[in-house]
């Protein structure tokens, strides 16, 4: 069909009947609602399969042209999903140029079908003028030429409102994704970037890492790289750009990563700026080496709460689980237990069905207030006080306060094992004190008499202070009494009025 411009539709829009310009009744209803600015029509999906709730395109007719015209006029359309273009290339260009580009209300645009040679650059005005677009999603085989046109549109037009960008199953390849990753340097406002199933390769990971690093104050929260055949070298290139990122979710499932690649994340996890809360590595056979690499990297990390993988597909044996156990609770010393990871809440599947019981128990403790206290009591039945002796008795008050805190934080825990720990606190507290006495008997005895002297001196100071206070009070009473006698005209001289003798004279007689 020959392309019809905006003037064609403007000239006919006022008097035309929807049923005369569409190929089916459902399409006519949708066009009527768009023309009438129906506020309840906020979502439209375009398909070539008959469906009364979708806009259906056939081989004939100008349904797409009229739809584009009314979409351009709509003030209430929020979501537009395109799964078919119906006619030829001219219809697609008209739909984009005279339709989508004139709309300023669309918040989500999803294109799930080939552009048929139409350049994505035609959408540049849409990105430039629409201040409501929050999500752009593409899930068709893009190809290099189309990827270049997408990169041009994204690179030349910064869409401040765009928060989520999805290229799902687009098979971009290394060259295509390098173009897009480079263009994304102009979109630092993005919060979500979904790139699963695109085979982005090493050069693609390098380009993405450089973009992440170049954003500086990035807003990116979610990065999805599932099923991209990413190996260790690719992950190392990507990790170099994530050090100062604000990522909260990283999806690496279905890739070819081993322990060497996971070890490259160590600097990122250990950095003060790390905000990552979720790491997904499902369907990766990273083995014990990978488990050890993750456990080492997460030691001291303060952000990650969920490490997701399928235990039965991970290749982890007892050695790998032991590494995760040490991560959560290192029993080698009280200090090591204290500095274990008390942040992470999940390791394995979401429901943790395949996670070892010991790991699940430690993860449960991480959900309690003051998890370090629970782990210390659980892992050290006989608390070793020797490391504290170097400061003699200065740390004894700290130990006393620690037991007080332990009792407080375990008051509302109903787990049977934790209740047993709580009941043992008094005896363990007494045992700790005894170890101080036994370990430093001369210091304890000396400290006892030193404290006795300190207490005696303090008591003497209090007595002296009280004596001074009483003497001052007596002087004030004498002064007040003398002043009273003066007002009464002087003290009486007769012995019969001895009851009025002044306090100072009475003390002399006595």
C-alpha positions in Angstrom: 0.0 0.0 0.0 1.2 3.5 -0.9 2.2 5.5 2.1 -0.4 8.0 3.4 0.9 11.1 5.3 -0.6 12.9 8.3 -2.6 15.2 6.1 -4.5 12.3 4.6 -5.8 11.2 8.0 -6.4 14.7 9.3 -8.7 15.4 6.4 -10.8 12.4 7.0 -10.6 11.8 10.8 -13.5 14.0 11.8 -16.2 12.4 9.6 -14.9 8.8 9.1 -16.6 5.9 10.8 -14.4 3.4 12.5 -16.1 0.4 11.0 -15.5 1.8 7.5 -11.7 2.0 8.0 -11.0 -1.2 9.8 -11.0 -4.9 8.9 -12.8 -6.2 12.1 -15.2 -5.1 14.8 -12.6 -5.3 17.6 -10.3 -2.9 15.7 -13.1 -0.5 15.2 -13.9 -0.4 18.9 -10.3 0.3 19.8 -10.0 3.2 17.2 -13.3 4.7 18.5 -12.0 4.6 22.1 -8.7 6.2 21.1 -10.5 8.9 19.1 -12.8 9.6 22.1 -9.8 9.8 24.5 -11.2 7.0 26.6 -9.1 7.1 29.8 -9.6 3.4 30.5 -7.8 2.5 27.2 -4.2 2.6 28.4 -2.8 -0.6 26.8 -2.8 -1.7 23.2 -1.2 -4.9 21.8 -0.9 -5.3 18.0 -0.9 -8.8 16.6 -1.7 -10.7 13.4 -3.7 -13.4 15.3 -7.5 -12.9 15.9 -8.1 -11.7 19.4 -11.0 -9.4 20.5 -8.8 -7.8 23.2 -5.9 -7.0 20.8 -5.6 -4.9 17.6 -5.4 -7.5 14.8 -3.7 -6.8 11.5 -4.3 -8.5 8.2 -2.7 -8.4 4.9 -5.1 -5.8 3.5 -6.6 -2.6 4.8 -5.2 0.5 6.5 -5.8 -0.5 10.1 -2.2 0.2 11.1 -2.2 3.6 9.5 -5.3 4.7 11.3 -4.1 3.2 14.5 -0.9 5.2 14.2 -2.8 8.4 13.6 -5.0 8.0 16.7 -2.1 6.8 18.9 -0.4 10.1 18.0 -3.4 11.9 19.2 -3.9 9.9 22.4 -3.2 11.5 25.8 -3.9 8.4 27.9 -2.1 5.5 26.2 0.5 4.1 28.5 1.6 0.8 27.1 2.1 -0.2 23.4 3.2 -3.7 22.4 3.8 -4.5 18.8 4.0 -8.2 17.7 3.1 -7.7 14.0 3.3 -4.9 11.4 0.7 -6.3 9.0 1.4 -4.5 5.8 4.7 -3.5 4.1 7.6 -1.2 5.0 5.7 2.0 4.0 3.0 1.2 6.6 5.6 0.7 9.3 7.3 4.0 8.6 4.0 5.8 8.6 3.0 4.2 11.8 6.3 5.3 13.5 6.7 8.7 11.9 3.1 10.0 11.9 2.0 7.9 14.9 4.4 6.9 17.7 6.6 9.9 17.2 3.7 12.3 17.9 2.7 10.5 21.1 3.9 11.9 24.5 1.9 9.6 26.9 3.4 6.2 26.2 5.4 4.9 29.2 6.3 1.4 27.9 7.1 0.4 24.3 7.6 -3.2 23.4 8.6 -4.3 19.9 8.4 -8.1 19.5 8.7 -8.3 15.7 11.2 -7.6 13.0 11.3 -4.0 11.7 11.5 -5.4 8.1 14.3 -3.1 7.1 12.8 0.1 8.6 15.5 2.0 10.3 15.2 2.4 14.1 16.4 5.9 13.6 12.9 6.9 12.6 12.1 6.7 16.4 14.6 9.4 17.3 11.9 12.1 17.7 10.0 9.8 20.0 13.0 9.4 22.3 13.7 13.1 22.1 10.2 14.4 22.7 8.5 11.8 25.0 9.2 12.7 28.6 7.1 9.8 30.0 8.8 6.8 28.3 10.1 4.6 31.2 10.7 1.2 29.4 11.8 0.1 26.0 11.8 -3.6 25.3 12.9 -5.5 22.1 12.8 -9.2 21.7 13.3 -10.1 18.0 16.4 -11.0 16.0 18.0 -7.6 15.6 20.9 -8.0 13.2 23.9 -5.8 12.9 22.3 -3.1 10.6 19.3 -2.7 13.0 21.6 -2.7 16.0 23.5 0.2 14.5 20.3 2.2 13.9 19.2 1.4 17.5 22.6 2.6 18.7 22.3 5.8 16.7 18.8 6.6 18.2 20.0 5.9 21.7 23.3 7.7 21.3 21.9 10.9 19.8 18.9 11.3 22.0 19.1 11.1 25.8 15.7 10.1 27.1 15.8 11.3 30.7 12.6 9.4 31.7 13.9 6.0 30.3 14.7 3.7 33.2 14.5 0.2 31.8 16.0 -1.1 28.6 15.4 -4.7 27.5 17.1 -6.6 24.7 15.9 -10.1 25.3 16.8 -12.8 22.8 17.8 -10.3 20.2 21.0 -12.2 19.2 22.9 -8.9 19.0 26.3 -10.6 18.8 29.6 -9.0 19.7 29.6 -6.3 17.0 26.0 -5.3 17.4 26.2 -5.1 21.1 29.5 -3.1 21.1 27.5 -0.4 19.0 24.7 -0.4 21.6 26.9 -0.5 24.7 28.9 2.5 23.3 25.6 4.4 22.7 24.4 3.7 26.2 27.1 6.0 27.6 24.5 8.7 26.7 21.9 7.0 29.0 23.3 7.1 32.6 19.8 7.5 34.0 19.0 3.8 33.3 18.1 1.7 36.3 17.5 -1.7 34.6 19.5 -3.2 31.7 18.3 -6.7 30.6 20.5 -8.3 28.0 19.8 -12.0 28.2 20.5 -14.3 25.3 22.5 -12.0 23.1 25.9 -13.6 22.8 27.7 -10.3 23.6 31.1 -11.9 23.7 34.4 -10.5 25.1 34.5 -7.2 23.2 30.8 -6.7 24.2 31.7 -7.2 27.9 34.7 -4.8 27.5 32.5 -2.2 25.9 29.8 -2.6 28.7 32.5 -2.4 31.4 33.8 0.8 29.9 30.2 2.2 29.8 29.6 1.3 33.4 32.9 2.9 34.4 32.2 6.0 32.3 28.8 6.6 33.9 30.5 7.6 37.1 27.4 8.4 39.2 25.3 5.6 37.7 21.7 4.9 38.6 21.8 1.3 37.4 20.2 -1.2 39.9 19.7 -4.3 37.8 22.0 -5.9 35.2 20.8 -9.1 33.5 23.3 -11.0 31.5 21.8 -14.5 31.6 22.7 -17.0 28.8 25.3 -14.9 27.0 28.0 -17.6 26.9 30.1 -15.3 29.2 33.3 -17.0 30.3 35.9 -16.1 32.9 37.7 -13.6 30.6 34.5 -11.8 29.8 33.5 -11.6 33.5 36.9 -10.2 34.4 36.5 -7.5 31.8 33.0 -6.7 33.1 34.0 -6.7 36.7 36.6 -4.0 36.1 33.8 -1.6 35.3 31.5 -2.5 38.2 33.8 -1.4 41.1 32.0 2.0 41.6 28.6 1.0 40.3 25.3 1.1 42.3 24.1 -2.3 41.1 21.7 -4.1 43.4 21.0 -7.2 41.2 23.4 -9.0 38.9 22.1 -12.0 36.9 24.8 -14.3 35.4 22.9 -17.5 35.1 23.4 -20.0 32.3 26.9 -18.7 31.4 30.3 -20.5 31.2 31.9 -19.1 34.4 34.3 -21.1 36.6 36.0 -20.3 39.9 38.6 -18.1 38.2 35.9 -15.8 36.8 34.0 -15.6 40.1 37.3 -14.8 41.9 37.5 -11.6 39.7 34.5 -10.3 41.6 36.4 -10.2 44.9 37.5 -6.5 44.6 34.0 -5.5 43.7 32.5 -7.3 46.7 35.1 -5.9 49.0 34.7 -2.3 47.9 33.0 0.2 50.2 30.7 1.2 47.3 29.3 -2.3 46.7 25.5 -2.2 46.9 24.8 -5.6 45.4 22.0 -7.5 47.2 21.3 -10.3 44.8 23.7 -12.5 42.7 22.1 -15.1 40.4 24.4 -17.9 39.1 21.8 -20.6 38.3 22.7 -23.3 35.8 26.5 -22.8 36.2 28.8 -25.7 37.2 31.3 -23.6 39.1 32.3 -26.4 41.4 34.2 -26.3 44.8 36.7 -23.8 43.4 33.8 -21.4 42.5 32.2 -21.9 46.0 35.5 -21.1 47.7 36.0 -18.0 45.4 32.5 -16.7 46.3 33.0 -17.5 50.0 36.3 -15.6 50.1 35.0 -12.7 48.1 31.9 -12.3 50.4 34.0 -12.3 53.6 33.4 -8.8 55.0 30.8 -7.9 52.4 28.0 -5.8 53.9 25.4 -5.8 51.1 24.7 -9.2 49.5 21.7 -10.9 51.0 20.9 -13.5 48.3 23.3 -15.9 46.4 21.2 -18.0 44.1 22.2 -21.2 42.3 20.9 -24.7 41.8 23.0 -26.9 44.2 22.5 -30.0 42.1 23.8 -28.2 39.0 26.7 -26.3 40.7 29.1 -29.2 41.1 29.6 -28.4 44.8 30.8 -31.1 47.1 31.6 -31.1 50.9 34.6 -28.9 50.3 32.4 -26.2 48.7 29.8 -26.3 51.4 32.5 -26.2 54.1 33.7 -22.9 52.5 30.2 -21.4 52.8 30.0 -22.7 56.4 33.2 -20.9 57.2 31.9 -17.8 55.5 28.9 -17.7 57.8 30.6 -18.9 61.0 34.3 -19.3 61.3 34.8 -21.3 64.5 38.6 -21.0 64.6 38.4 -18.2 67.3 35.8 -15.9 68.9 37.2 -13.0 66.9 36.9 -15.0 63.6 33.3 -15.9 64.4 32.6 -12.3 65.2 34.0 -11.2 61.8 32.1 -13.8 59.8 29.3 -12.8 57.4 26.1 -12.0 59.2 24.4 -10.3 56.3 23.6 -12.9 53.7 20.2 -14.6 54.1 20.0 -17.1 51.2 22.5 -19.5 49.6 21.2 -21.9 46.9 17.7 -22.0 45.5 15.2 -19.4 46.7 13.5 -21.9 49.0 17.0 -23.4 49.8 15.7 -27.0 49.5 19.1 -28.3 48.3 21.2 -26.3 50.8 22.9 -28.1 53.5 21.2 -28.1 56.9 24.2 -26.5 58.7 24.2 -23.6 56.2 20.4 -23.1 56.6 20.8 -22.9 60.3 23.5 -20.3 60.1 21.4 -18.3 57.6 18.5 -18.4 60.0 20.7 -17.0 62.7 21.6 -14.1 60.3 17.9 -13.1 60.6 18.1 -12.7 64.4 19.1 -9.5 66.2 22.8 -9.6 66.9 23.6 -12.8 64.9 27.3 -12.7 66.0 26.3 -13.3 69.6 24.2 -16.4 68.6 27.0 -17.8 66.5 29.6 -17.3 69.2 27.4 -19.1 71.8 26.7 -21.9 69.3 30.2 -22.4 68.1 32.2 -21.8 71.4 30.6 -23.8 74.2 33.7 -23.1 76.3 34.5 -19.4 75.8 38.3 -18.8 75.6 39.2 -15.8 77.7 43.0 -16.0 77.1 43.1 -13.5 74.3 41.6 -10.9 76.6 44.3 -11.3 79.3 46.7 -9.0 77.6 44.7 -6.1 78.8 44.4 -7.6 82.2 41.1 -6.8 83.9 40.3 -3.8 81.7 38.1 -6.0 79.4 36.2 -7.7 82.2 33.5 -5.0 82.2 33.2 -5.6 78.4 32.7 -9.3 79.0 30.0 -8.5 81.6 28.2 -6.2 79.2 28.5 -8.8 76.4 26.7 -11.4 78.5 24.0 -8.9 79.4 23.5 -8.2 75.7 23.4 -11.9 74.9 20.7 -12.4 77.5 18.7 -9.5 76.1 18.9 -10.5 72.4 17.9 -14.1 73.2 14.8 -13.3 75.3 12.3 -13.5 72.5 13.8 -16.4 70.5 11.7 -19.6 70.6 14.0 -22.0 68.8 14.7 -25.0 71.1 18.5 -24.9 70.5 18.6 -21.1 71.2 16.5 -21.6 74.3 19.1 -24.1 75.5 21.8 -21.6 74.9 19.9 -19.0 76.8 19.5 -21.3 79.9 23.2 -21.9 79.9 24.1 -18.2 80.0 24.5 -17.9 83.8 26.9 -20.8 84.1 28.9 -19.6 81.1 29.1 -16.1 82.5 30.4 -17.5 85.8 32.8 -19.7 83.9 34.2 -16.7 82.1 34.7 -14.8 85.4 36.4 -17.8 86.9 38.8 -17.9 84.0 39.8 -14.3 84.6 40.5 -15.1 88.3 42.3 -18.3 87.5 44.3 -16.8 84.7 45.5 -13.8 86.7 45.3 -14.6 90.4 47.9 -12.1 91.5 46.2 -9.4 89.5 42.8 -10.2 90.9 44.1 -10.2 94.5 46.0 -7.0 94.0 43.0 -5.5 92.2 40.8 -6.5 95.1 42.9 -4.6 97.7 43.5 -1.8 95.3 39.7 -1.5 95.0 39.4 -1.8 98.8 41.7 1.2 99.2 39.9 3.2 96.5 36.6 2.5 98.2 37.9 3.5 101.7 39.3 6.7 100.3 36.1 7.5 98.5 34.2 6.9 101.8 36.5 9.1 103.7 36.0 11.9 101.1 32.3 11.5 101.5 32.5 11.8 105.3 34.8 14.9 105.1 32.4 16.5 102.6 29.4 15.7 104.9 31.2 17.3 107.9 32.0 20.4 105.9 28.4 20.7 104.9 27.1 20.3 108.5 29.6 23.0 109.7 28.5 25.4 107.0 24.8 24.7 108.0 25.6 25.4 111.7 27.3 28.7 110.8 24.2 29.7 108.8 21.9 28.9 111.7 24.0 31.0 114.1 23.9 33.9 111.7 20.2 33.7 111.3 19.7 33.5 115.1 21.8 36.6 115.8 19.9 38.5 113.1 16.6 37.5 114.8 17.8 38.7 118.2 18.7 42.0 116.8 15.2 42.5 115.4 13.8 41.5 118.9 15.9 44.2 120.6 18.7 42.1 122.0 19.0 39.0 124.1 17.2 38.9 127.5 19.3 39.4 130.6 17.1 37.5 133.2 17.8 34.0 134.0 14.1 33.2 133.8 14.2 33.6 130.1 16.9 31.1 129.6 14.8 29.4 127.0 15.6 32.4 124.7 19.3 32.2 125.1 21.1 32.1 121.7 22.4 29.0 120.2 26.0 30.0 120.6 25.6 30.9 124.3 23.7 27.6 124.9 26.6 25.7 123.4 29.0 27.6 125.8 26.9 26.7 128.8 26.8 23.1 127.7 
